[in-house]
Amino acid sequence: MRPLQISAETALRLSKALNVPIEQIMHMPQHILVQKMMELEKREEEK
């Protein structure tokens, strides 16, 4: 599986928000990453 095509800044922000290592973010399947991003967005809207 090839790494995601996201910027280093985006990967860093996601790793902090999801509390997972940046390497795991870069090798996460795209559909799972999109799902996690949607969960984060929903949490932010609830605040």
MARLUM-403903 format. One record per atom (N, C-alpha, C): residue number from 1; residue in three letters; atom name; x, y, z. Coordinates in Angstrom, 2 decimals. Last residue first. Layout:
BEGIN
n / res / atom / c1 / c2 / c3
NUM / Ala / CA / X / Y / Z;
...
//
This chain:
BEGIN
n / res / atom / c1 / c2 / c3
47 / Lys / N / -18.89 / 20.66 / 20.17;
47 / Lys / CA / -18.33 / 21.55 / 21.22;
47 / Lys / C / -18.90 / 22.94 / 21.15;
46 / Glu / N / -19.86 / 19.44 / 17.94;
46 / Glu / CA / -20.61 / 19.27 / 19.17;
46 / Glu / C / -20.12 / 20.19 / 20.27;
45 / Glu / N / -17.93 / 19.92 / 16.05;
45 / Glu / CA / -19.21 / 20.61 / 15.90;
45 / Glu / C / -20.02 / 20.53 / 17.18;
44 / Glu / N / -15.93 / 18.19 / 16.88;
44 / Glu / CA / -15.68 / 19.62 / 16.92;
44 / Glu / C / -16.99 / 20.41 / 16.83;
43 / Arg / N / -17.12 / 15.72 / 16.34;
43 / Arg / CA / -16.78 / 16.08 / 17.72;
43 / Arg / C / -16.58 / 17.58 / 17.87;
42 / Lys / N / -17.22 / 15.87 / 13.55;
42 / Lys / CA / -18.48 / 15.78 / 14.30;
42 / Lys / C / -18.24 / 16.18 / 15.76;
41 / Glu / N / -14.50 / 15.83 / 12.98;
41 / Glu / CA / -15.30 / 16.99 / 12.61;
41 / Glu / C / -16.60 / 17.02 / 13.40;
40 / Leu / N / -13.82 / 13.26 / 13.87;
40 / Leu / CA / -13.23 / 14.44 / 14.49;
40 / Leu / C / -14.05 / 15.69 / 14.21;
39 / Glu / N / -15.33 / 11.72 / 12.05;
39 / Glu / CA / -15.61 / 11.63 / 13.49;
39 / Glu / C / -15.05 / 12.84 / 14.22;
38 / Met / N / -14.05 / 12.43 / 9.68;
38 / Met / CA / -15.46 / 12.78 / 9.85;
38 / Met / C / -15.85 / 12.72 / 11.32;
37 / Met / N / -11.57 / 11.29 / 10.14;
37 / Met / CA / -11.66 / 12.73 / 9.98;
37 / Met / C / -13.10 / 13.20 / 10.17;
36 / Lys / N / -12.25 / 8.59 / 10.16;
36 / Lys / CA / -11.72 / 9.20 / 11.39;
36 / Lys / C / -11.83 / 10.72 / 11.32;
35 / Gln / N / -13.01 / 8.30 / 7.44;
35 / Gln / CA / -13.98 / 8.04 / 8.50;
35 / Gln / C / -13.53 / 8.70 / 9.82;
34 / Val / N / -10.58 / 8.81 / 6.22;
34 / Val / CA / -11.71 / 9.70 / 5.95;
34 / Val / C / -12.76 / 9.53 / 7.04;
33 / Leu / N / -9.12 / 6.59 / 7.16;
33 / Leu / CA / -8.71 / 7.94 / 7.51;
33 / Leu / C / -9.85 / 8.93 / 7.30;
32 / Ile / N / -10.48 / 4.54 / 5.89;
32 / Ile / CA / -10.49 / 4.60 / 7.36;
32 / Ile / C / -10.10 / 6.00 / 7.81;
31 / His / N / -9.94 / 5.06 / 3.23;
31 / His / CA / -11.33 / 5.08 / 3.67;
31 / His / C / -11.43 / 5.14 / 5.19;
30 / Gln / N / -7.09 / 4.82 / 3.11;
30 / Gln / CA / -7.74 / 6.11 / 2.91;
30 / Gln / C / -9.17 / 6.13 / 3.43;
29 / Pro / N / -5.31 / 3.05 / 5.65;
29 / Pro / CA / -6.11 / 3.05 / 4.41;
29 / Pro / C / -6.95 / 4.32 / 4.31;
28 / Met / N / -2.33 / 4.45 / 6.96;
28 / Met / CA / -3.72 / 4.07 / 7.20;
28 / Met / C / -4.47 / 4.04 / 5.87;
27 / His / N / 0.18 / 5.41 / 6.79;
27 / His / CA / -0.06 / 4.10 / 6.20;
27 / His / C / -1.46 / 3.58 / 6.44;
26 / Met / N / 0.15 / 7.86 / 8.11;
26 / Met / CA / 0.60 / 7.82 / 6.71;
26 / Met / C / 0.30 / 6.49 / 6.03;
25 / Ile / N / -0.66 / 7.11 / 10.70;
25 / Ile / CA / -1.53 / 7.96 / 9.87;
25 / Ile / C / -1.16 / 7.81 / 8.41;
24 / Gln / N / 1.59 / 5.73 / 11.54;
24 / Gln / CA / 0.33 / 5.00 / 11.39;
24 / Gln / C / -0.65 / 5.79 / 10.54;
23 / Glu / N / 3.43 / 7.77 / 11.70;
23 / Glu / CA / 3.66 / 6.68 / 10.74;
23 / Glu / C / 2.38 / 5.89 / 10.49;
22 / Ile / N / 2.48 / 9.28 / 13.82;
22 / Ile / CA / 2.36 / 9.83 / 12.47;
22 / Ile / C / 2.58 / 8.76 / 11.40;
21 / Pro / N / 0.59 / 7.44 / 16.29;
21 / Pro / CA / 1.86 / 7.87 / 15.67;
21 / Pro / C / 1.66 / 8.33 / 14.23;
20 / Val / N / -2.41 / 8.96 / 17.65;
20 / Val / CA / -1.71 / 7.82 / 17.04;
20 / Val / C / -0.41 / 8.32 / 16.42;
19 / Asn / N / -4.38 / 10.83 / 18.46;
19 / Asn / CA / -3.46 / 10.20 / 19.43;
19 / Asn / C / -2.86 / 8.91 / 18.89;
18 / Leu / N / -5.85 / 12.33 / 16.78;
18 / Leu / CA / -6.27 / 10.94 / 16.95;
18 / Leu / C / -5.43 / 10.18 / 17.97;
17 / Ala / N / -4.53 / 14.79 / 16.91;
17 / Ala / CA / -5.97 / 14.74 / 17.19;
17 / Ala / C / -6.44 / 13.31 / 17.48;
16 / Lys / N / -1.92 / 14.08 / 16.16;
16 / Lys / CA / -2.17 / 14.67 / 17.48;
16 / Lys / C / -3.65 / 14.54 / 17.85;
15 / Ser / N / -2.38 / 13.13 / 13.60;
15 / Ser / CA / -1.77 / 12.24 / 14.58;
15 / Ser / C / -1.99 / 12.77 / 15.99;
14 / Leu / N / -3.41 / 15.42 / 12.34;
14 / Leu / CA / -4.25 / 14.23 / 12.53;
14 / Leu / C / -3.67 / 13.30 / 13.58;
13 / Arg / N / -1.15 / 17.08 / 12.35;
13 / Arg / CA / -2.38 / 17.50 / 13.05;
13 / Arg / C / -3.28 / 16.31 / 13.32;
12 / Leu / N / 0.57 / 15.52 / 10.75;
12 / Leu / CA / 0.93 / 15.85 / 12.12;
12 / Leu / C / -0.29 / 16.25 / 12.93;
11 / Ala / N / -0.79 / 15.49 / 8.31;
11 / Ala / CA / -0.51 / 14.23 / 9.00;
11 / Ala / C / -0.19 / 14.48 / 10.47;
10 / Thr / N / -0.71 / 18.22 / 7.71;
10 / Thr / CA / -1.98 / 17.55 / 7.91;
10 / Thr / C / -1.79 / 16.25 / 8.68;
9 / Glu / N / 2.06 / 18.59 / 7.42;
9 / Glu / CA / 1.32 / 19.35 / 8.43;
9 / Glu / C / -0.01 / 18.67 / 8.74;
8 / Ala / N / 2.63 / 16.97 / 5.25;
8 / Ala / CA / 3.21 / 16.63 / 6.54;
8 / Ala / C / 2.47 / 17.35 / 7.66;
7 / Ser / N / -0.28 / 16.34 / 3.19;
7 / Ser / CA / 0.90 / 17.10 / 3.58;
7 / Ser / C / 1.39 / 16.66 / 4.95;
6 / Ile / N / -1.03 / 13.24 / 1.56;
6 / Ile / CA / -1.41 / 14.37 / 2.39;
6 / Ile / C / -0.13 / 15.08 / 2.82;
5 / Gln / N / -1.47 / 10.67 / 0.14;
5 / Gln / CA / -0.99 / 11.90 / -0.48;
5 / Gln / C / -1.52 / 13.10 / 0.32;
4 / Leu / N / -0.35 / 7.80 / 1.96;
4 / Leu / CA / -1.37 / 8.77 / 1.57;
4 / Leu / C / -0.75 / 10.02 / 0.99;
3 / Pro / N / 1.84 / 5.25 / 0.60;
3 / Pro / CA / 1.46 / 6.25 / 1.60;
3 / Pro / C / 0.41 / 7.23 / 1.06;
2 / Arg / N / 0.61 / 2.19 / -0.85;
2 / Arg / CA / 1.44 / 3.38 / -0.90;
2 / Arg / C / 0.95 / 4.41 / 0.12;
1 / Met / N / 0.84 / -1.16 / 0.00;
1 / Met / CA / 0.00 / 0.00 / 0.00;
1 / Met / C / 0.90 / 1.24 / 0.00;
//
